[in-house]
Amino acid sequence: MNQHEPPNPDSIESYTIAWICALEEEYFCAGRMLDEEFTGPETSEDKDDNTYIYGRIAKHYVVIGCLPAGRYGTNSAARVARDMVRTFPHLRFALMVGIGGGAPTAQSDIRLGDVVVSQPEDGFGGVIQYDLGKILPSGRFQRNGQLNAPPGKLLGVI
């Protein structure tokens, strides 16, 4: 694709943003966030088991995928991301967007409906996995997992 040509919604090369949802409800809501929805390109089913919603937000061509029904967690998300990267060679960012859990503190007054964007802090990449860990004899929870920090280019706009 020539940088001076407008993107073609039927070309896999046009899609630069991957949006991954964990739940089917998130997936269909994500599709409603698009400025314009497209039929999208044909994908190779032998290399990619995902079903996609294709569209545009502003000038960005977005492909939205979802974890298979009943299969949650980082392994399923990694499989979806792997197939998306394999199918859409020009992806610049892959974002996991959806429902999260949180509790307000004196420093972070988080409430239902808030938009939360992770950022690195205290040696953690941004998203902290509370499903991997253990309760210590002191009663404190020890976290054993985390996800990588968002790309610097995205952190620059927070």
C-alpha positions as semicolon CSV with decimal commas, in nm:
position;residue;x (nm);y (nm);z (nm)
1;M;0,000;0,000;0,000
2;N;0,142;0,337;-0,106
3;Q;0,134;0,593;0,179
4;H;-0,037;0,845;-0,054
5;E;-0,323;0,612;-0,146
6;P;-0,628;0,602;0,079
7;P;-0,657;0,278;0,277
8;N;-0,870;0,006;0,121
9;P;-1,106;-0,153;0,378
10;D;-1,094;-0,481;0,180
11;S;-0,714;-0,510;0,216
12;I;-0,550;-0,676;0,517
13;E;-0,262;-0,427;0,477
14;S;-0,491;-0,134;0,571
15;Y;-0,552;-0,245;0,930
16;T;-0,305;-0,099;1,181
17;I;-0,491;-0,128;1,514
18;A;-0,598;-0,457;1,676
19;W;-0,866;-0,439;1,945
20;I;-0,903;-0,759;2,148
21;C;-1,204;-0,825;2,372
22;A;-1,238;-1,101;2,632
23;L;-1,618;-1,122;2,627
24;E;-1,873;-1,139;2,347
25;E;-2,063;-0,845;2,503
26;E;-1,747;-0,633;2,484
27;Y;-1,690;-0,743;2,124
28;F;-2,031;-0,625;2,004
29;C;-2,006;-0,301;2,204
30;A;-1,662;-0,239;2,051
31;G;-1,815;-0,267;1,705
32;R;-2,062;0,008;1,800
33;M;-1,767;0,239;1,880
34;L;-1,648;0,241;1,519
35;D;-1,709;0,554;1,313
36;E;-1,766;0,329;1,013
37;E;-1,796;-0,050;0,986
38;F;-1,670;-0,248;0,684
39;T;-1,730;-0,595;0,548
40;G;-1,351;-0,635;0,559
41;P;-1,104;-0,858;0,381
42;E;-1,118;-1,235;0,343
43;T;-0,890;-1,409;0,593
44;S;-0,732;-1,753;0,571
45;E;-0,928;-1,984;0,801
46;D;-0,647;-2,239;0,814
47;K;-0,413;-1,984;0,978
48;D;-0,666;-1,783;1,178
49;D;-0,968;-1,912;1,374
50;N;-1,083;-1,566;1,483
51;T;-1,396;-1,384;1,370
52;Y;-1,352;-1,011;1,321
53;I;-1,537;-0,683;1,307
54;Y;-1,367;-0,436;1,072
55;G;-1,395;-0,061;1,076
56;R;-1,249;0,282;1,110
57;I;-1,209;0,521;1,403
58;A;-1,103;0,862;1,270
59;K;-0,825;0,780;1,020
60;H;-0,731;0,450;1,186
61;Y;-0,840;0,116;1,041
62;V;-0,929;-0,116;1,328
63;V;-0,981;-0,492;1,342
64;I;-1,169;-0,621;1,648
65;G;-1,132;-0,979;1,769
66;C;-1,268;-1,173;2,065
67;L;-1,152;-1,464;2,279
68;P;-1,340;-1,788;2,204
69;A;-1,654;-1,839;2,415
70;G;-1,569;-1,990;2,752
71;R;-1,193;-1,956;2,703
72;Y;-1,053;-1,676;2,915
73;G;-0,711;-1,573;3,039
74;T;-0,379;-1,467;2,899
75;N;-0,322;-1,787;2,697
76;S;-0,643;-1,736;2,498
77;A;-0,565;-1,367;2,453
78;A;-0,216;-1,455;2,330
79;R;-0,360;-1,698;2,072
80;V;-0,602;-1,435;1,942
81;A;-0,320;-1,177;1,924
82;R;-0,086;-1,426;1,752
83;D;-0,344;-1,498;1,481
84;M;-0,421;-1,128;1,435
85;V;-0,052;-1,043;1,391
86;R;-0,013;-1,331;1,145
87;T;-0,318;-1,224;0,942
88;F;-0,271;-0,845;0,955
89;P;0,099;-0,774;0,887
90;H;0,080;-0,395;0,930
91;L;-0,061;-0,384;1,283
92;R;0,112;-0,113;1,488
93;F;-0,076;-0,164;1,815
94;A;-0,281;-0,439;1,975
95;L;-0,500;-0,330;2,264
96;M;-0,687;-0,547;2,511
97;V;-0,995;-0,340;2,587
98;G;-1,284;-0,440;2,807
99;I;-1,429;-0,475;3,151
100;G;-1,189;-0,457;3,442
101;G;-1,205;-0,473;3,817
102;G;-1,090;-0,207;4,055
103;A;-1,149;-0,061;4,398
104;P;-1,119;0,302;4,504
105;T;-0,834;0,413;4,728
106;A;-0,737;0,751;4,871
107;Q;-0,499;0,798;4,574
108;S;-0,722;0,650;4,300
109;D;-1,090;0,736;4,316
110;I;-1,207;0,478;4,061
111;R;-1,580;0,432;4,011
112;L;-1,813;0,226;3,793
113;G;-1,806;0,360;3,438
114;D;-1,458;0,514;3,461
115;V;-1,216;0,461;3,173
116;V;-0,891;0,322;3,310
117;V;-0,564;0,317;3,118
118;S;-0,275;0,119;3,262
119;Q;0,067;0,273;3,301
120;P;0,388;0,136;3,454
121;E;0,438;0,197;3,825
122;D;0,642;0,052;4,112
123;G;0,824;-0,195;3,886
124;F;0,503;-0,332;3,731
125;G;0,422;-0,298;3,361
126;G;0,077;-0,152;3,412
127;V;-0,167;-0,443;3,422
128;I;-0,122;-0,656;3,731
129;Q;-0,251;-1,012;3,726
130;Y;-0,429;-1,091;4,051
131;D;-0,531;-1,435;3,926
132;L;-0,171;-1,551;3,968
133;G;-0,039;-1,526;4,320
134;K;-0,066;-1,653;4,673
135;I;-0,171;-1,546;5,019
136;L;0,130;-1,520;5,250
137;P;0,116;-1,629;5,619
138;S;0,093;-1,258;5,706
139;G;-0,234;-1,238;5,509
140;R;-0,075;-1,020;5,240
141;F;-0,134;-1,117;4,875
142;Q;0,186;-1,174;4,675
143;R;0,143;-1,105;4,303
144;N;0,330;-1,341;4,073
145;G;0,235;-1,211;3,732
146;Q;0,208;-0,897;3,525
147;L;0,172;-0,798;3,164
148;N;0,420;-0,585;2,971
149;A;0,391;-0,207;2,976
150;P;0,201;-0,034;2,696
151;P;0,420;0,099;2,411
152;G;0,590;0,432;2,481
153;K;0,406;0,598;2,192
154;L;0,072;0,521;2,363
155;L;0,199;0,623;2,708
156;G;0,301;0,957;2,557
157;V;-0,065;1,052;2,501
158;I;-0,190;0,972;2,853
